[in-house]
Amino acid sequence: MSPRAAGGDKPGRRADRFADYGPPRRVAGGLRARSTRGAIGTSWWSRRFLEVLESFALGTRLTRGRSYARAGQVLRLEVTPGEVTAAVQGSRSRPYEVRITLAPFPATLWSRVEEELAAQAFFSARLLAGDLPAELEELFVAAGAPLFPAGLAELGQWCSCPDAAVPCKHLAATFYLLAEAFDADPFALLHWRGRGRAELLDRLRVRRGGAAAVAERSDSDEASSASVTGAASSVPVPDEASSVPVTGAARSVAGLPAASLADAVDRFWSAPVPLPDRPPTLAAGTELLLRQLGAPAPAIGGPGLVERLRRAYRRLGEQGSG
């Protein structure tokens, strides 16, 4: 397998080297891109991944592999920490071997990220539900662990084909299928960076459980101190003979002073704690309705109308967010 530079072409290659090669061999059972036309990738993380690649001036090079990805020429795709491997069928009888590397985060950096994630219930809840919120990228960047490569030099690209371009169409097809793999399993992106789904969620559960246990012990100590000193409380602390512990909301308001009825009415609709300064997000994209309805009849435009509406919706969405 011949190594490829991070970008550019190999010197000394001539076009007639490919004179003996024809169209790619058709294969059965390959990994076929779900998108049959237009953009590939539906989630914010897969679109962001392709946007980052295009920002490295790989846009025209990437398009070379789109037809390969949609024709099912990728026979195998595997994501492991720091490495993506694939087998892509070209014009030769033997498939080409492809490898894309991106350095995984070290254990100390992952520990810092997990601490930040566990400290915020919003992220823990979304991750445990199998979702990657858009705000996650900012958290990783703030922790010093950006999810996506900052430069082309961070990506290692190898293919066993004789093409001098980097990425070649086999690498490009792998990038597209990798983006769709991120759509199918958002944790594949985190797995590439060094943490699989099961390990990450287990660590978050442990950290969240430890934080809850510390809070519970702290509340218990405060309640015991209040009962010894005779501090006033609107909710009585049960004595040692009681078998029903103070739990839930009662434990949360046990240390609050009694409030008058007028004050309680005025503050009835107020939040007990400051709400996070985070605007509401909508998980569904602008093309959700088009995907649900499918293509209209040929008499009113057929698939061509869907593609025109898709572009119009995207422009409206960009203007609305600008």
NORBEL-V389939 format. One record per pair of residues at least 24 apart in sequence whose ideal C-beta (glycine too) atoms are under 6 Angstrom apart, sorted by the first residue. I is the first residue (numbers start at 1). GAP is how many residues later the second one is. Records with the same first field share a line. If there is no record, write none. Layout:
I = GAP / GAP
This chain:
1 = 96 / 157 / 159
3 = 155
4 = 153 / 154 / 162
5 = 161
6 = 146 / 147
7 = 145 / 159
8 = 158
9 = 155 / 156
10 = 154
13 = 151
21 = 70
22 = 69
24 = 49 / 66 / 67
25 = 64
27 = 62
30 = 42 / 43 / 44 / 45
31 = 43 / 46 / 146
32 = 40
33 = 36 / 37 / 143 / 147
40 = 136 / 139
41 = 138
42 = 141
43 = 140
44 = 90
45 = 87 / 137 / 141 / 144
46 = 133 / 136 / 137
49 = 130
50 = 129
52 = 96
56 = 96
61 = 106
62 = 110
64 = 105 / 108
65 = 104 / 107 / 108
68 = 101 / 105
69 = 104 / 107 / 108
74 = 99 / 103
77 = 100
79 = 109 / 112 / 113
81 = 113
84 = 94
86 = 88
88 = 82 / 85
96 = 63 / 64 / 65 / 74
97 = 63
98 = 61 / 72 / 73 / 76
99 = 59
100 = 57
101 = 55
102 = 53
104 = 89 / 90
105 = 40 / 88 / 89
109 = 36
110 = 85
112 = 31
113 = 30 / 32
114 = 89
116 = 27
117 = 87
118 = 86 / 89 / 90
124 = 80 / 84
132 = 54
219 = 32
223 = 31
234 = 24
286 = 27 / 31
